[in-house]
């Protein structure tokens, strides 16, 4: 009968969809990128002007450079105030990253 064909097709679609959904769920946990928890804190301490004066593409670039160690001076962000620079330096020098290492950043 025609309704049996519809039930078979619907069952196959549900089965294939379920398997693909399960594969995506497993891939999402196995291939997840771990984000440095210090990123949000540091980017919120920067002025947020995204001016590029520091030589990086905005505050996100400056934050990434500070966290990966390619930029070791907070003073590269010239629009930031001295209090902000000290706060960022103290935070990075006291908070370990995901690898357990603490950065030694200068003002």
N, C-alpha and C positions, 0 to 999 in steps of 0.2 A: 504494500500500500504506500501511498505518497507520504503519509505522516511518519512512517517508519524511516524513510529517507531523510526527512527533516530532523528527526530525533538522532539519527546516526551522525548527520553533519553537525548538529549542535553539540553532541557529545564529543566529537573529534575536536571541534573548535575550543571547547572548554578544557579538554585534556592538553592540547598544544599550548593554549594560553596559560594554563597552570604551570606547565613545565618551563615555559619561557620566563614567567614571573618568578619562579623559584630560582632559575639560573641568574636572573638579574639581581635578586636579593643576595645570593651568595657572592656574586661578583662585586656588588656594592660594599660588602663588608671586607672582602679580601683585598680589593684594590683601592680602598679608601686612603686618601691623603691626609696625613696627620698635620694639623695646623699648629704652629707655634703659639702657645697661649699668651705669650708676651706681645704678640702683634697688635691686638686690639688696645692693650694698655698704652703702648708706645705711640700708636697713631693718634690716639685721643689726647696725648700730651703735646703733640706737635700743633702748631698754630692752625693748620688746615687750610692754608692759602693756596696750596698746589701751584706755587709760583715757578718752581724749577730753578730758583737761584742757587740751590745747593748742588746743582749739577745732576740731579736725579729727576725722573719724570713724576714730579709731584710728591706729596707726603707719603704715599704708599711706597714709592721707590726708595725714599730716604729710610723709611722704616725697615724695608727688606734689607737694605745695605747695612744698617746698624745691626740687625739681627744675624746676618750671615758673616759679619766681621769684615766686610770689604770697606766699610766706613767706620773709623774709630773715633771721630770727633763729632760731637753733637753740635759744635759751633758752626758746622757746615750749613746748618739751617739758620741763616742770618736773620730772618724775620722773627725768630723765636726770642723770647725774653730770657734774661739770665736765670730767672727763677725756673722757667720751663726746662732750660738746659740742665740745671742742677738736678731737677726732679727726674729727668730722663736718665742722666748719668747714674744717679743713686739707685734708680730702679733696675737698670741693666747690670750694674755692678753687684747687686745683691740678689737678683732673681735668676736662678739657673734655668737654662733652656731645656728642651725635650731630651737632649743628650746628656744633661746633668752638668754641663760646663757653664761657668759664669763669665760673662764678657768683662773686659777691662776697658771701658770707654772713657775718653777724656772729654773735658768741656772744650 
